[in-house]
């Protein structure tokens, strides 16, 4: 079962990702966008973890942010 992070925890994870991975959030979001066309959230998280050797929490935060930004684009 996946964990549910609060908004504060999500923001804290995002702020630490560049330091922990050496890549900015925008780079990770681009990698997800250019990656395989996976539909399920957990599939995307698993892909990031296996392809880029990310921790579960970091991968989940990146995918969550990707989905939030994609949904915001659809509203515009």
N, C-alpha and C positions, 0 to 999 in steps of 0.2 A: 504494500500500500504506500502511495506517495505521501510525502509530508505536505502540509499546507503552511506556507510562510505568510506572516503578516506583511503589510506594506512596508513597515519600517525595516523588517528583516530583509525583505527583497531589496530595498534601497541600499542597505548596508552591504549585502552580498555584491551588488553591482559595483559599488564603490571600491571594493577590494579586488575585483577580478583583474583589472589592469596590473596591479602590483603582483598578484599571484601567478598570472599567466604571461605577462609581458606583452599583452595585446589589448588594445582599447575595445570598449564595448561595440563601437561601430564596426570594427574588424570582425568581431564575432557574429554580429548581426548579418554582415555581408556574407560570411562563411555559411551561415544557415540558409540565407536566401539563395546562394549559389550551390548549395548541397543538394542531396537527393530529394525528390518530391515525396516526402513522408507526410502522412495525414495526422496520425495520432501523436499527442503530446509526448508520451513516454517513448515512442519510436524516435522522435527527434532528440530527446535527451540521451537515449542509448547511443544514437549515432554520434553525437558530440563527444560523449565519454569514450567511445571506442576509437573514433577517428582522431581525436585530439587529446586523448588522455586527460580529460578534465574530471574534477571531483563532481560527485552527484549534485551537490548544492549549487555549484557554479553553473553546471550545464542546465539545471532546472531554472535558475534565475535568468540565464540568457534566453532560453526558449520562452519563458513567461514574458520577458521584455519584448521579444520578437513578436509574439502574439498580440501584446498590448498595442504596440506601434502599428502593426498591420491592421488591427481593428480600428484604430484612430484614423488611418489613411482612408478606410472605407467610408467613414463618416463625413469626410470632406467633400 
